[in-house]
Amino acid sequence: MIKSEILIPLLNANEPEARLVGIHAKDGQAIEKGVLLFTVETTKAAEDIYAPEQGFLHLLVKLGDTLAIGDRIAVITETADEKFEVKNVGRHHPPSAGEVRITKPARALAESLGMEFASLPNDRLVTEEVIRQVARVRDAIHFDLVATEKPYIVIFGGGGHAKAIVDMVKQIGEYSIAGIIDDRITAGTMVLGIPVLGTRTVLPALFDQGVKLAANGVGGIIDISIRVRLFELLANYGFTLPSLIHPRATIEPSAKVGDGVQVFANAFVGSEAMLHPMCMVNTNAVISHDCEIGSYTHIAPGALLAGHVHIGERTLIGMGVTTSIGVKVGSGVRIGNGAIVLADVPDKTIIQAGRYWTGKTEIP
């Protein structure tokens, strides 16, 4: 007998679907009421789903699926071997972000033209005609870049984080901004006085015209994997990703900063701290002496890391998080805003906003 159905909730009235980004229990596992089961997200919000009652969990989807609001994620039954009807799980399951659906002839044509698959549209089935259209656009592109003594840099993204990057690059004063690349903003749109040049399909032409530097203007606070994929995309095209340090940030001379790192205004990075490539230290964050921040990790505004704290890769430390000295936080961790971390945090752990983490439990 099915005791409960776990459904995709409505997170945003303007978004009819959500992506399953976390599964925190195993298929067939006995669960108690109130335990964390799933994490789902849209482009604007994320939400954890807890067990409404005790029983045995049966999964109907897999990690990374994009599901319509109201779709069943799982059911809870009274017994472990309960038989139940598996209904149609989803009404709308588009490909995961970044996935390209391409026919075999189109793939062969793209390879013959030297196209990167990451540059192809991912909102439709890519046919040979689509490949020819992309090739025509690519070959016709020419940007009128004025000669300048400062090297050109292109910014990928046109949203809020990109605006912060534009302002920071202007204040650093070492680069000329060639323009902005964004897959969703119409070419010609101005963002803080900087033109949108087109989608990722124009990157090869831009590189061929001498723009060799790039900055990632996508924050990825909801899904850090999006930010990671864009770093990889830019690197695959041959762009160099310089570290960007705001003039009002403080970096001690003995600290080490990797390529592609972004450090924003009023942040502090202490003595012998290590910022691994592509990580971000946001506004007013404090990275104390001897800390180590892993690649692609985001330290959000106002976070306070005590000395000798080590953070793994691809981790999000939320706004206003505070840690004890010497804490080790694993990779793929998400720590909610205002949490207080008193003990080590294993890989892929999720700590809710405003909680105390003592090692094995969260204290409200």
N, C-alpha and C positions, 0 to 999 in steps of 0.2 A: 504493500500500500504506500502510495506517495503521500508524505506528510506535508511537504512544502516544495514549491518551485522557486528557484532563484532566477530572477529576471534582470535584464539590463535596465537600470533606472534612467530617468530623464535628468541629465545634468545641465543641459542648456536648451532652452526652448527653441533656439535657432539651429540646433544640430540634431538630426534625426537618428544618429548612430554614435556608437562609442567603441573604443578599442580595448580589448582585454590585455592589460599590461602586467598583471600579477596574479598567479595562482598559488595560494598559500596552504593548500591541503591536497592530499592525494585522493585519487579515484578509489572509492570503496572504503575510505577511512571513516572510523567512528568519530563523530564530532560532538562537542558540547554547544549548547546555546550561547551565542555571543562571541564565538571565536572568529577571528579574521579569516575569510575565505578567498576573496578576490579584490583586485584593484582595477578599476576601469577609468578611462579618461577620454575627453574630447579635446579639441584644440584649445579650449579655454578653461577646462576644469578637470579635476580628478576626484575620485571618491572610492572609499573602501566599502566593501560589502561584507556584512557579518552574518553568521548563522542565525536564523530566526528561531530555531529550536534544535534539540539534539536528535541524533539519528545517524544514518550512514549516507555519505556523500557520493553522488554519481555524476561525473563530469560529462557534459554533452558538447563541449567546445575545446579548442586548444589555445595555448598562449599565442597572442598576436592577432587573433581573429578580430575583425571589425564586424560589429553586430548592430542590428536595428534595435531601437528602444522597444522594450517588451519581449525581446527574444529570451528564450530559456538558456541559462548558462549551465545549470545543474539542477538536480532534484535531490531531496532528502527523503529516504525511506526508513521504515521501521526496522527492517532487518538487512543484513549485508547482502544476501542473495535474492533480494526482492526483484520480481519481474515487473517491468513497466513498459508502457508504449513510448517509443522514441518518436516524438512528433517532429515535423519540419522545424529545424532549429532556427534558421534565419530567413528573413525575407529579403535581406540586402547585404551581400558580403563582398564589397569591393576589395581589390588587392591591397595588401599591406603597403604602407607608405614606402615609396622608393622602389617597389616591385614593377618591373617592366614586362608586359605581356606582349610577346612578339612572335610572328609566324616564322617558320623555318626559312622561306625565301627572303623575308625581310631581314632576318638575322644575317644571312649570307651576304646580302647587298650592303648592309651596314658595315660588316667586317671588311668588305672589299673597298669601301670608301673611308676606312680608318676611323669610323665613328665610335665614340665611347657610349656604351649602352646606358650609362647613368645620365647622359645628356638627352635621352629620348623621352617623349611624353609618357607618363605613367597613369593617365586618366582614360586611356582607350586602348584597344587592340592595335598594335603597331604593325601595319602592312607595308608592302613595298612602296605604295603611293605615299604613305606617311614618311618613309625614309627619303623619298625623292623630294618631298616638300621641305623637310629639314635640311637636306643638302643644298637646295636652291637658296634658302634663307641664309645658311652658313656662308655660301660662296659669294652672296651679294652684299654681305655686311662690310661696311667700312666706317670707322669712327674718326671724326676730325679732332684729333688730339693735338692741342697746341704744344709746341716745344717748350719744355720747362727744365730748369736745373734740378728740380726735385723729382725723384722717381715716382711714377704713377702707382696708385694702389686702387683696386676695385673692392667694393664692399658687397658681400652676398647677403641680401635681406633688406627689406624696406620698412620693417615694423619698428616697435619701440626700442628694441635693443640696437637695431641698426642706427637709429637716430643718436643714441648715446655714443656709438662708435664714430659716427660722422663728427660730432662735436669734439670728441677726444682727439681724433686725428687732426682736426683743424688746430687744436690747442697744442698738440705736440709739435706741429709745424715742420715736420721732416718730409712729408709726402704731399703730392698732389692727388686729389681724388678723381679718378677717371670717370666714375659713375657707380650706379647701383645695379645689381642683378637681382631680380625677383621673379619667381615663377607665377605669381598671382597679381602683380601690379602692372598695369598697362605701360608699355614703353613710352617714354616722353613725360610721364608723371614726374613732378619735382618733389623730392624729399629733403627738406632743409636746404633748398637751393641746389641739390645735386640731382641730375637727371637719372631716371631709370632707363637703362640701355636695352633691356630685354630680359629673356629667360636664360637659363643655364646653357641653352643651345648657342648663345653668342660668345661663350667663354673662349673657345678655340680661336675665333677671329680676333678677339681682344688680346689674347696672349701673342698671337702672330704679329700684332701691331705694336708690340713692345711693352705691354702691361704685364709685368712679371710678379707683382706683389698682390696679395689678397688678404682680406680680413673677413672673418665669420661674423655676420651681423644678426645671427639667429640665436636667441638666448637658450631655447630648449628647456625651459624650467618645467614644462609638463612632461616632455619625453626627451631625455638627454640624448637618446640615440639619434634623433633628428640632427642635432648639432654635430654629433660624431660623424654621421654620414656626409655632412657638408664639408667638414674638414678633409675627409678622405677624398671627396669629389674634387676639391680645389687642388689638393696635392697630386691627384692622378692626372690633372691637366697640366701639371708642371709649375703651378704657382708656388712661390715662397710665402710663408706666413710669418711675418715678423712679430715679435712681441710688442705690445702696445701698452705703454705705461703713462698714465695721466700725469701731467706736471705737478698736480697737487697730491699725488700719492707719495708715500715714503717707503723707499726700498733701501734697507741697510746695505752697505758696501759688500759685506760678506755673504749676502743672500745670493742664490743662484736662480735665474729665470730662464726657462726653456722657450723654444720657438712657439709662436702662436699664442703665448700667454697674454691675457688681458687683465690689467690692474687698473681699477677705476679710482675716481677722485676720493681723497681722504682715507684711502685704505692704507694699512701699515703692514709691512712684511719685515720681520725681525731678523736678527743676526743668525747667519748660517741656516736660514730657512731654505727649503728647496721647492720651487714651483716647477713641476714637470710639464712637458709640452702640452699646449692646448687647454690648460686649465684656466679658470677665471676667478679673480678675487674682486668682488663687487664693492660698491660704495660703502665706506665706513667699516669694512670688515677688518679684523685684527688677526694677523697670522704671527704668533709670537715666536721667539727664538727657537731654533732647532726643529721647527715643524716641517713636515713633508706633505705636499699636496700632489696627489696622483694625476696622471694625464686625463684630460677631459672633465675633470671634476669642477663643480661650480660651488664656490663659497658665496652665498647670497649676502645682500646688504646687512650690515650690522652684526654679523656673526663674530663671536669672540672665541678664538682658539688659544688655549693656554700653551705654555712651552712644551716641546717634545711631543706634540700631537701628530700622529701619522694618519693621513686619509688616503684610502685606496683610489682606484681609477673609476671614472664614470659615476661618481657619487654626488648627490645634491645635499648640501648643508644649508638648511633654510634660514630665512631672515631671523636675526636675533638669537640664534642658537648659541649656547654657552657650553664649553667642555671643561672637564678637569684636566690637570697637567698629566701628560704622558699617555693619554687615551689613544687607542688604536681603533680606527673605524675602517671597516672593510670596503671592498669594491661593490659597486652597484647598490649602494645604500641610499635611502631617502629619509632625511630627518626633517620633520615638519617645523614650521616657524615657532620660535620661542622655546623649543625643547631644551632640556638641560641634560647633558650626557656625562654621567659619573663613572662609567665603566666601558670596557671594550665593546665594540659593536660588530657582530659577524657579517660576512658578505650577504648582500641582498636583503638585509633587514629593513623594515619600514617602521619608523618611530613617528607616532602621531604628534601633531602640533601641540605645544604646551605641556608635554609630558616629561617626567623625570625618568631617565634610563639608568637602571642600576645593574644591568648585566643580563638578566633573564626576563625581567618584567618591566612594564611601564607603569608608573605611578601617576595618577591624574593630579 
